[in-house]
Amino acid sequence: MIYERDDVESSRFYAVPDIYATEDGYVDIAHFMGVGVAKADFDKYEKVADSSYEWWMDETGTVEFGKETVHIDGYLRKMSSNDKKYMTKYLSEDWGYDQSEIDQLMTKYVIMTNGSSNTGIIIAGAVTLVAGLVFLGIAIVRMIKGR
């Protein structure tokens, strides 16, 4: 799902499978979780999605698992109704699951990433705020002392 703000793509929503190895050595999906991705990280997550799909669809056993990974810095939130609609449609149309399977596979929470650029913006904003408060404090003290 693609979120837009003022007709510009601002974030994406990925349905990420949590996989595990079965007792007989096969791989299966435990559940799907949504991951909301900020625009700053689109390329990074597209690489992970592409390599995961390539590995999942490989019938030769030659594609390495986990060749693209990503560290997720973010927070959990409960799925919105739009998230649920997207996830249900995706799991039904693209994966072929019926509603009872979707209910078992779909988590109720979404990981929302902070985005690569947000940390720098937050730090710059905090430094600017502190500097502004210091200068404001100095100005107030000078006014009180009559300088």
C-alpha positions as CSV (number, residue, x, y, z in Angstrom):
1,M,0.0,0.0,0.0
2,I,1.3,3.5,-0.8
3,Y,0.5,6.5,1.3
4,E,0.5,9.9,-0.4
5,R,0.6,13.4,0.9
6,D,-0.1,16.2,-1.6
7,D,0.1,13.7,-4.4
8,V,3.6,12.7,-3.4
9,E,4.4,9.2,-2.2
10,S,5.4,9.7,1.5
11,S,5.4,6.1,2.9
12,R,4.8,2.5,1.9
13,F,3.3,-0.5,3.7
14,Y,4.9,-3.9,3.3
15,A,3.3,-7.2,4.3
16,V,6.3,-9.2,5.7
17,P,6.1,-13.0,6.3
18,D,7.7,-14.4,9.4
19,I,9.1,-17.8,8.2
20,Y,10.2,-20.8,10.2
21,A,11.7,-24.2,9.4
22,T,9.3,-27.2,9.8
23,E,10.4,-30.5,11.4
24,D,10.8,-32.0,7.9
25,G,13.1,-29.3,6.7
26,Y,10.7,-27.2,4.7
27,V,10.0,-23.5,5.2
28,D,6.6,-22.3,6.1
29,I,5.0,-18.9,7.1
30,A,4.1,-18.4,10.8
31,H,2.3,-15.1,10.2
32,F,2.5,-11.8,8.3
33,M,3.2,-8.4,9.9
34,G,2.9,-5.0,8.3
35,V,5.9,-2.7,8.1
36,G,5.3,1.0,7.4
37,V,8.3,2.5,5.7
38,A,9.3,6.2,5.4
39,K,10.3,7.6,2.0
40,A,13.9,7.8,3.0
41,D,14.1,4.0,3.2
42,F,12.2,3.0,0.1
43,D,15.3,1.7,-1.8
44,K,16.6,-0.3,1.2
45,Y,13.2,-2.1,1.7
46,E,12.7,-2.7,-2.0
47,K,16.0,-4.6,-2.1
48,V,14.9,-6.7,0.8
49,A,11.5,-7.4,-0.8
50,D,13.1,-8.3,-4.1
51,S,15.7,-10.7,-2.6
52,S,13.1,-12.3,-0.4
53,Y,10.8,-12.9,-3.3
54,E,13.7,-14.3,-5.4
55,W,14.6,-16.7,-2.6
56,W,11.0,-17.8,-2.0
57,M,10.3,-18.5,-5.6
58,D,13.7,-20.2,-6.3
59,E,13.2,-23.9,-7.2
60,T,16.9,-24.6,-7.8
61,G,18.1,-24.0,-4.2
62,T,20.8,-21.7,-5.4
63,V,19.5,-18.4,-4.1
64,E,21.0,-17.5,-0.7
65,F,18.5,-16.7,2.1
66,G,18.8,-13.4,3.8
67,K,21.3,-11.8,1.4
68,E,19.5,-8.5,1.9
69,T,18.6,-7.6,5.5
70,V,17.6,-4.4,7.2
71,H,17.7,-3.2,10.8
72,I,14.3,-1.8,11.8
73,D,14.3,1.2,14.0
74,G,10.7,2.0,14.8
75,Y,7.7,1.4,17.0
76,L,4.6,-0.9,17.1
77,R,1.1,0.4,16.5
78,K,-2.3,-1.4,16.1
79,M,-3.3,-1.9,12.5
80,S,-5.7,0.7,11.1
81,S,-8.8,-0.4,9.1
82,N,-6.9,0.6,5.9
83,D,-4.0,-1.5,6.9
84,K,-6.3,-4.5,7.5
85,K,-8.0,-4.0,4.2
86,Y,-4.7,-3.9,2.3
87,M,-3.3,-6.9,4.1
88,T,-6.4,-8.9,3.6
89,K,-6.5,-8.0,-0.1
90,Y,-2.8,-8.8,-0.6
91,L,-2.9,-12.2,1.2
92,S,-6.1,-13.1,-0.7
93,E,-5.2,-12.0,-4.2
94,D,-1.4,-12.5,-4.2
95,W,-1.0,-15.4,-1.9
96,G,-4.4,-17.2,-2.4
97,Y,-5.3,-17.5,1.3
98,D,-9.0,-17.7,2.3
99,Q,-10.4,-15.5,5.1
100,S,-10.0,-18.1,7.8
101,E,-6.3,-18.5,6.9
102,I,-5.8,-14.7,6.8
103,D,-7.3,-14.4,10.2
104,Q,-4.8,-16.8,11.6
105,L,-1.8,-15.4,9.7
106,M,-2.3,-11.7,10.0
107,T,-0.9,-9.9,13.1
108,K,-2.9,-7.0,14.6
109,Y,0.1,-4.8,14.8
110,V,2.3,-2.9,12.4
111,I,5.9,-1.9,12.8
112,M,6.3,1.8,11.8
113,T,9.9,2.7,10.9
114,N,11.3,6.0,12.0
115,G,13.1,6.5,8.7
116,S,16.8,7.1,8.1
117,S,16.5,10.9,7.9
118,N,14.2,11.4,10.9
119,T,17.0,10.8,13.4
120,G,19.1,13.6,12.0
121,I,16.2,15.9,11.8
122,I,15.2,15.2,15.4
123,I,18.8,15.8,16.6
124,A,19.2,19.0,14.6
125,G,15.8,20.2,16.0
126,A,16.8,19.4,19.6
127,V,20.1,21.2,19.2
128,T,18.4,24.3,17.7
129,L,15.8,24.3,20.4
130,V,18.4,24.1,23.2
131,A,20.5,26.9,21.6
132,G,17.4,29.0,21.2
133,L,16.4,28.5,24.8
134,V,20.0,29.4,25.9
135,F,20.0,32.7,23.9
136,L,16.5,33.5,25.2
137,G,17.6,32.9,28.7
138,I,20.6,35.2,28.2
139,A,18.4,37.9,26.7
140,I,16.0,37.7,29.6
141,V,18.7,37.9,32.2
142,R,20.3,40.9,30.5
143,M,16.9,42.7,30.4
144,I,16.3,42.0,34.1
145,K,19.8,43.4,35.0
146,G,19.2,46.4,32.7
147,R,22.0,45.9,30.3
